[in-house]
Structure formats: structure tokens, C-alpha cells
Amino acid sequence: MALRAMPQHPAPLPAARRPVACVLPMRRDAGLVWLAAVAVAMAALAIATPPACGSDAIDAKLSRRGSIVKRWVARPTSSQSEVKLFNDYFDRYYFPAMTQADPIEMGKIASLRANLTRQYLKPATPDVQQQLTKKAFDFASRVIRSRGPDGQPKRYAREVKYNAVLLLGDLGKSYPRDGADPLPEANSFLCRVAELAASKRLASYMQAGALVSLAQQAEHLDKLPSANQLKTVNALRVATTQEAVSGAADKATRDWLRGRAASGLAAAAKKTGSKELVAALIKLVSDDSLTLDTRVQIAASLQGLPLPGEGGLAPAVLDLAAEIAKAEAEEARDFEDKQIEGTRASLDLIDSQRYRYDTVSSRLLLIREGLAARLATLRDALAAAGPVAGEMANDLRAAEVAVDAALRQAVSEDTIDLDVTAEIKRMAAALTRAAPPEEPKPAAEAEPDDAGVPAADADLF
């Protein structure tokens, strides 16, 4: 099924007018770090509903027949009336309910999508699963292509289209209780969405949905045909490049998109054992165009993968650890300074993800959850580099000990906040000593006066 490029939506509404009921859903497998990253990235995507978005006609009376349909999918009969109810329920109520542009109804879309798999597809018999999967695929693919039930062009809300992309990632050839069995047709469609978005012919929110789904499918890459495996890996690899996400709203969004693609590559590498994919991931660990959190998440994902010999990952992870420790030490010192200042006027102006002013206790409090999540991921990243540390094994071990000490302080209920900040500063000093010395950078060459000016072209005159 061909997927044509679609025109971009008009500019999003101001924040005050955005519907808040439909926060884009996270995948169930996301950890704390990814949950935080997704929240930032989705806000940056500014997925707001433009005016005059369409919705499919809905037969609300059918909403009361859900319990009957749930029983029928598990124990279907040949009764024409019950078969008709099954078709009507999904064609005239359930799938149309996933297109509603009203902010209140839009808030139900994520639950409808999750319940489709949990309450209808998984309990159904194989024959009913195939029928309902086809209905779901046809629905999602036409919504993504901006086509109504009659095949005519129709503009749906961005939240509707985003969730349609995620729905494709939920569909399978079968629905085992454990794991997944991705539907090849849905996988091909997702790869096409990712390809169009990477070439700036689809919006970044569509790319986000495709990468979330493809990363999930990459965890079950061996269940897909070889042609689909290749397309999936290629789509994820392209999305890890800066150029493929340059159309996104801001750096946080671009970084999240690349990080999500990298997590999919790591899952694919674990399934295939591909040394080429591992090398690509190691290169991203040293890519300073990515944020520190994305880079450390990628490094941690390398645990258990076939790593190349000494000289690649260990120095990159130690450099990264030193950068993270330096940033955390600066936050710790700032927290201590404000503790000393203690004036309400200065505390009201706090802009930090590491501490906040508690109006109930009138105290400045360290936000330990985010710190602990970051340190735990850093510890995993250092452990991932251990098998190939070589001559840097002692430095790597010293770094692990320092990070583990800071993490224990952060999660302990028996420590005060100033104990934690003191340990963070000790960790930073230890990681600075463990990091390899910086190599001097070559001096930049002076540009000629006409640098960047194109050569004369007769066609321009």
C-alpha cells in the first residue's frame, strides 16, 4: 500500500488553547529515564489540534454493547446478528471513537488503543484476531494517509494520527501472552512513515510515533521476515543521524528522536549480534550533539552486546561520566549556596531539575528521584564498558565505585540532602581523575573573506 507525503498541518495553537486531555502515551516498557525524556520531547513537539479537524461519524448507542462483543470474540458463533454486531461495533463505534477531535473525547484515545489489544485481540480466537487486525490496520493506515471511511481526503487531529501510528506498532500476526509477533504489513508501513519523516515530508510527531513503534518491534526483530528486519534497522539507523531529525521543533525533540532510534538499534543488535550496529551505537556515545542523558542511555543499552576490542567504548564512557559528574557537581554547589542564602525572594526564582522550594516545610529540598535515575543509568553504562576496558580497567572500576557511593546516598532515607551533595562533589572529583586526558584540538583555520559565497553561475544572471 503506497503512502504519499502529506502536507504539514498549520502552526499549532498557543499553549493556553491546547487540549490537555490527550497527553501522548508512553510505552509500557519505558524506564524512568525514558519517561522523563518522552515527557520533555512530547511537549516540544507541540502536538496541538488545529482548528477544523474532522472526526468520523460515530454511533454512540453501540458503546453499550462492548461486553457482548468481548464475550463473542472469545467464543464466536455463526449467528448473523452477532456477526453484524461485531462488525458494526468496530466499524461504526470503536474505531470512529478513536478519531474524535473534541478535547474530552480525545483524552480517551490512548485507552481505546490499549484496550483494543488487551480486551479484544488477545482474548479472541485466531480467526477473529485476523479479522480484527485487518480492521485495525485498514483504519490506522487510512487515518495516517488522511483519508476518511469513504476514501476521500480528510484532516484528522494530530493526536489522532499519532495514536494511529502507535496502533500499527501494536498489531501482530498473533497475540501471544508473553512477547509480541509484529505484523509485517504494519512494520512496512511504519518504516515508510519513518522514511518520509526523515526526508521532511511528514511532521516530527509522526516520526516520533513511528520510532516508538519500530523500537518496540525491534525487540522482536527475529519474528519479522528478513526483508522487514533490514527495513527496520535501516529506518532506525537513518533516524540516529542529525540530518534525519533536523525538521523537528527544537534540540530536545531532535535529541529524543535520535535517542529513541538508538534504543531500537540496541534491541536489534541484541537480536542479531550485529557488530556493525554495535559500532554505530558506540559512535553515538561520543556524539556531543546528543544530550548527556541520551548518550548515557545508549551506553547502558550496550550491556550484553558483542563489543569490539579495547580502545573504543571505555574511554568514551569515562569521558561521558566525567561530563555528567561535572554537571551534577555544579547543581550540588548551587543547591548548597541557596541553602546558605535561604531568602524566600531568591528561592522563588529557582529554575532547576535537581531541587525545589517546599512551601509546606519552607525548606529547599533536593529532588533525588531524577538524580538517582541518572546515576543508576551511568552505573550501567560503566558496567557495559567493563569487558573491554583493558588498560583502563582500574579507572573504570574507580568510577563505578564513586558512582555507586553517590547513588547509595541519593536513595537512602537516612541521609540529609547535604550529605548527598557532598558525595556528588566527591564523585565528580573521582570521575575527573578517572577520565582520559583531553587531546588538544587543532586550531581552526581562518576563513577567507568570501567563505560561504557560491561560485559565479551564469544561470544566476
C-alpha positions in Angstrom: 0.0 0.0 0.0 1.6 3.3 -1.1 1.9 6.1 1.4 2.1 9.5 -0.2 3.7 12.5 1.5 1.1 14.7 3.2 1.1 18.5 3.7 2.1 19.8 7.0 -0.5 21.0 9.4 -0.8 24.7 10.1 1.1 26.2 13.1 -0.1 24.8 16.5 -2.3 26.7 18.8 -0.9 28.7 21.6 -0.2 26.6 24.8 -3.3 28.0 26.6 -5.6 26.6 23.9 -4.1 23.2 23.6 -6.2 20.3 24.7 -4.6 18.9 27.8 -6.7 15.7 28.0 -4.6 13.8 25.4 -1.1 13.6 26.7 0.7 11.3 24.3 1.1 7.9 25.8 4.4 6.3 26.8 5.1 2.7 26.0 4.8 0.3 28.9 8.4 -0.8 28.6 9.8 2.7 29.1 12.1 3.2 32.1 12.3 6.2 34.4 14.9 7.9 32.2 12.9 7.5 29.0 9.7 8.5 30.7 11.3 11.8 31.6 12.8 12.2 28.1 9.5 11.4 26.4 7.7 14.0 28.6 10.1 16.7 27.5 10.1 15.7 23.9 6.4 15.4 23.5 5.9 18.9 25.0 8.5 20.2 22.5 6.6 18.5 19.6 3.7 20.9 20.3 1.1 18.4 19.2 -1.9 20.6 19.3 -5.1 20.2 17.4 -5.5 22.7 14.6 -9.0 24.1 14.0 -11.5 22.3 11.8 -10.1 18.8 12.2 -12.5 16.1 11.1 -14.0 13.2 13.0 -15.6 10.0 11.7 -19.4 9.6 12.4 -20.0 7.6 15.5 -23.0 5.5 16.6 -22.9 6.2 20.3 -25.6 3.6 21.1 -23.2 0.8 20.2 -20.9 1.8 23.1 -23.3 -0.1 25.4 -22.7 -3.4 23.5 -19.0 -3.7 24.4 -19.5 -6.5 27.0 -21.4 -8.6 24.4 -18.6 -8.1 21.8 -15.9 -9.1 24.3 -17.7 -12.4 25.0 -18.2 -13.0 21.3 -14.6 -12.5 20.2 -13.5 -15.2 22.7 -16.4 -17.6 21.8 -17.7 -16.6 18.3 -20.8 -18.0 16.9 -22.2 -18.1 13.3 -25.2 -16.1 14.3 -25.7 -13.4 11.6 -27.0 -10.9 14.2 -23.9 -11.4 16.4 -21.5 -11.2 13.4 -23.2 -8.0 12.4 -22.9 -6.6 15.9 -19.1 -7.4 15.8 -18.7 -5.5 12.5 -20.9 -2.6 13.5 -19.3 -2.2 16.9 -15.8 -1.7 15.5 -16.7 0.0 12.2 -19.4 2.4 13.5 -18.3 2.9 17.1 -14.9 1.8 18.3 -12.6 3.0 15.5 -14.6 6.2 14.9 -14.3 6.9 18.6 -10.5 7.0 18.1 -10.9 9.9 15.6 -12.9 12.4 17.7 -11.3 15.9 17.8 -13.2 17.1 20.9 -10.6 17.5 23.6 -12.6 15.4 26.2 -13.1 12.5 23.8 -9.5 12.8 22.6 -8.4 12.0 26.1 -9.9 8.5 25.7 -7.9 7.6 22.6 -4.9 6.1 24.3 -7.1 3.9 26.5 -9.1 2.8 23.5 -5.9 1.8 21.7 -4.6 -0.1 24.7 -7.9 -1.9 25.3 -8.2 -3.0 21.7 -5.2 -5.3 22.3 -5.9 -6.2 25.9 -9.6 -6.7 25.9 -10.4 -7.8 22.3 -7.4 -9.0 20.3 -5.5 -11.1 22.9 -8.7 -13.0 24.1 -10.0 -13.6 20.6 -9.8 -16.8 18.6 -7.2 -16.9 15.8 -9.9 -16.3 13.1 -11.4 -13.3 14.9 -7.9 -12.0 15.6 -7.2 -11.9 11.9 -10.4 -10.2 11.1 -10.0 -7.5 13.8 -6.3 -7.0 13.0 -7.2 -6.3 9.4 -9.9 -3.8 10.5 -7.4 -2.1 12.8 -4.7 -1.9 10.1 -7.1 -0.5 7.5 -8.3 2.1 10.0 -4.8 3.2 11.1 -3.3 3.3 7.7 -6.1 5.4 6.2 -6.0 7.9 9.1 -2.3 8.3 8.7 -2.9 8.9 5.0 -5.6 11.5 5.9 -8.4 9.5 4.3 -11.9 9.2 5.6 -14.0 6.0 5.6 -15.2 6.9 2.1 -11.6 7.2 0.8 -11.8 11.0 0.4 -9.2 13.4 1.9 -9.9 14.2 5.5 -7.8 16.1 8.0 -7.6 14.4 11.4 -6.3 15.9 14.7 -2.6 15.3 15.3 -3.2 13.3 18.4 -5.5 11.0 16.4 -2.8 10.4 13.7 -0.1 10.0 16.3 -2.1 7.3 18.1 -2.9 5.7 14.7 0.9 5.3 14.2 1.2 3.7 17.6 -1.7 1.4 16.8 0.3 0.0 13.9 3.1 -1.0 16.3 0.6 -2.9 18.5 -0.7 -5.1 15.7 0.6 -8.7 15.2 0.3 -11.8 13.2 -0.7 -13.4 16.5 -1.0 -12.2 20.1 1.0 -14.4 22.5 0.6 -13.8 26.2 4.3 -13.1 26.5 6.2 -11.1 23.9 4.9 -10.0 20.6 4.7 -11.2 17.0 4.7 -8.0 14.9 2.6 -7.7 11.8 4.9 -7.4 8.7 2.4 -5.1 6.8 2.2 -2.7 9.8 6.0 -2.8 10.1 6.5 -1.9 6.4 4.0 1.0 6.8 5.9 2.3 9.9 9.2 2.1 8.0 7.6 4.2 5.3 6.4 6.8 7.8 9.9 7.0 9.3 11.4 7.3 5.8 9.0 10.2 4.8 9.5 12.0 8.1 13.3 11.7 7.8 13.1 13.4 4.4 11.0 16.2 5.9 7.8 15.1 4.1 6.0 14.2 7.3 5.8 16.1 10.6 8.1 15.2 13.5 5.2 14.0 15.7 4.6 11.3 13.0 8.3 10.4 13.2 8.1 10.2 17.0 5.2 7.7 16.8 7.0 5.6 14.1 10.2 5.4 16.1 8.4 4.4 19.3 6.7 1.6 17.4 9.7 0.5 15.5 11.9 0.4 18.6 9.3 -1.8 20.2 9.2 -4.1 17.2 13.0 -4.3 17.2 12.8 -6.2 20.4 11.1 -9.0 18.5 13.1 -8.5 15.2 13.5 -12.2 14.8 9.8 -12.6 14.4 9.8 -10.5 11.2 10.7 -11.6 7.7 14.3 -10.8 6.7 13.2 -8.0 4.3 11.3 -6.4 7.2 14.3 -6.8 9.5 16.5 -5.0 7.1 14.0 -2.1 6.6 13.5 -1.7 10.3 17.2 -1.5 11.0 17.8 0.9 8.1 14.9 3.2 9.3 16.3 3.3 12.8 19.9 3.9 11.6 18.8 6.8 9.5 16.9 8.4 12.4 20.0 8.4 14.6 21.6 11.0 12.3 21.3 14.7 13.0 20.1 15.4 9.4 17.2 13.0 9.6 15.6 14.8 12.6 16.6 18.4 11.7 12.9 19.3 10.9 11.9 18.7 14.5 10.8 21.7 16.6 13.9 22.0 18.8 17.1 20.3 20.1 15.3 18.5 22.9 12.9 16.9 20.4 15.6 16.1 17.9 17.7 14.5 20.7 14.7 12.4 21.9 14.0 11.2 18.4 17.6 10.1 17.9 17.8 8.5 21.3 14.6 6.5 20.7 16.0 5.3 17.4 19.2 4.3 19.1 17.3 2.3 21.7 15.7 0.4 18.8 19.1 -0.2 17.3 20.3 -1.6 20.6 17.3 -4.0 20.7 18.0 -5.0 17.1 21.7 -5.6 17.9 20.8 -7.9 20.8 18.6 -10.0 18.4 21.1 -10.1 15.6 24.5 -9.8 17.3 25.5 -7.3 14.5 28.9 -5.8 15.1 28.1 -3.1 12.7 25.1 -1.9 14.8 27.2 -2.1 17.9 29.9 0.1 16.3 27.2 2.6 15.3 25.9 2.8 18.9 29.4 3.2 20.3 29.9 6.2 17.9 26.7 7.8 19.3 28.1 7.6 22.8 30.8 10.1 21.8 28.4 12.3 19.8 28.3 15.6 21.7 25.4 16.8 19.6 23.3 14.5 21.8 22.4 15.3 25.4 24.3 13.6 28.2 21.2 11.6 29.3 20.7 10.2 25.8 24.3 9.3 25.4 24.5 7.5 28.8 21.2 5.7 28.0 22.8 4.4 24.7 25.9 3.4 26.5 23.9 1.5 29.1 22.0 -0.3 26.4 25.3 -1.9 25.2 25.3 -4.3 28.1 25.4 -7.9 26.9 26.2 -7.0 23.3 29.3 -8.3 21.4 31.7 -5.3 21.9 34.8 -4.7 19.8 38.3 -4.9 21.5 39.9 -2.3 23.7 40.1 1.3 22.8 36.5 2.3 21.9 33.8 2.2 24.5 35.7 2.5 27.8 37.3 6.0 27.1 34.1 7.3 25.6 32.1 6.2 28.7 34.7 7.6 31.1 34.6 11.0 29.3 30.8 10.9 29.4 30.8 10.0 33.1 33.1 13.0 33.9 30.8 15.4 32.0 27.8 14.1 33.9 29.5 14.4 37.2 30.7 17.9 36.5 27.1 19.0 35.7 25.8 17.3 38.8 28.5 18.9 41.0 27.5 22.3 39.7 23.9 21.7 40.7 25.1 20.4 44.1 27.1 23.5 44.7 24.3 25.8 43.6 21.9 23.9 46.0 24.4 24.4 48.9 24.7 28.1 48.0 21.0 28.6 48.1 20.7 26.8 51.4 23.1 29.3 52.8 21.3 32.3 51.2 17.9 31.0 52.5 16.0 34.1 51.4 12.5 33.5 50.2 13.0 36.0 47.4 15.9 34.0 45.9 14.1 30.7 46.4 11.1 31.8 44.5 13.3 32.2 41.4 14.5 28.6 41.4 14.8 27.0 38.0 16.4 23.6 38.5 15.5 19.9 37.9 17.5 18.9 41.0 15.9 20.9 43.8 12.8 22.8 44.7 11.4 25.1 47.4 8.8 23.3 49.5 6.1 25.8 50.7 4.8 23.4 53.4 8.1 23.0 55.2 9.6 26.3 54.0 12.7 24.4 53.1 14.8 23.9 50.0 14.6 20.2 49.0 16.8 18.1 46.7 14.8 16.2 44.1 16.5 12.8 44.5 14.4 10.7 42.1 15.8 12.2 38.9 19.4 12.2 40.3 19.1 8.5 41.3 17.7 7.5 37.9 20.6 9.3 36.1 23.3 7.7 38.4 21.8 4.2 38.0 21.9 4.6 34.2 25.5 5.9 34.5 26.5 2.9 36.6 25.0 0.6 34.0 27.0 2.4 31.3 30.2 1.9 33.2 29.4 -1.7 33.7 28.8 -2.1 29.9 32.3 -0.9 29.2 33.9 -3.3 31.7 34.5 -6.3 29.4 36.6 -4.2 27.0 38.2 -1.8 29.5 41.7 -3.2 29.0 44.4 -0.9 30.5 41.6 1.4 31.7 40.0 -1.3 33.9 41.3 0.3 37.2 40.0 3.7 36.1 36.6 2.2 35.2 36.4 0.4 38.5 37.2 3.6 40.4 34.5 5.4 38.5 32.0 2.7 39.3 32.8 2.8 43.0 32.4 6.6 43.1 29.0 6.5 41.2 27.7 3.7 43.4 28.6 5.6 46.5 26.7 8.7 45.3 23.7 6.5 44.2 23.5 4.9 47.7 23.5 8.3 49.3 20.8 9.5 46.9 18.4 6.6 47.6 19.0 6.3 51.3 16.3 7.6 53.7 18.9 8.0 56.4 20.8 10.8 54.7 20.1 14.5 54.6 20.3 16.5 51.3 23.7 18.0 52.2 25.2 14.5 52.6 24.1 13.7 49.1 25.5 16.9 47.6 28.8 16.3 49.4 29.0 12.8 47.9 28.2 14.2 44.5 31.2 16.5 44.6 33.4 13.7 45.7 32.1 11.6 42.8 32.9 14.4 40.4 36.5 14.7 41.6 36.9 10.9 41.3 35.5 10.8 37.8 37.6 13.7 36.6 40.7 11.8 37.7 39.5 8.6 36.0 38.7 10.2 32.7 41.4 10.0 30.0 43.3 13.3 29.4 41.8 15.6 26.8 43.5 15.6 23.4 44.4 19.1 22.2 42.1 20.3 19.4 43.7 21.6 16.2 43.4 25.4 15.8 40.6 26.4 13.5 41.8 27.8 10.2 40.9 31.3 9.3 38.1 31.5 6.7 38.7 33.6 3.6 36.7 36.7 3.2 34.4 35.1 0.6 33.8 31.9 2.6 30.4 30.5 2.0 29.8 32.6 -1.1 28.8 30.3 -4.0 30.9 30.4 -7.2 29.6 32.5 -10.0 26.9 30.7 -12.0 26.0 32.0 -15.4 22.4 30.8 -14.9 22.0 33.3 -12.0 22.4 36.3 -14.3 
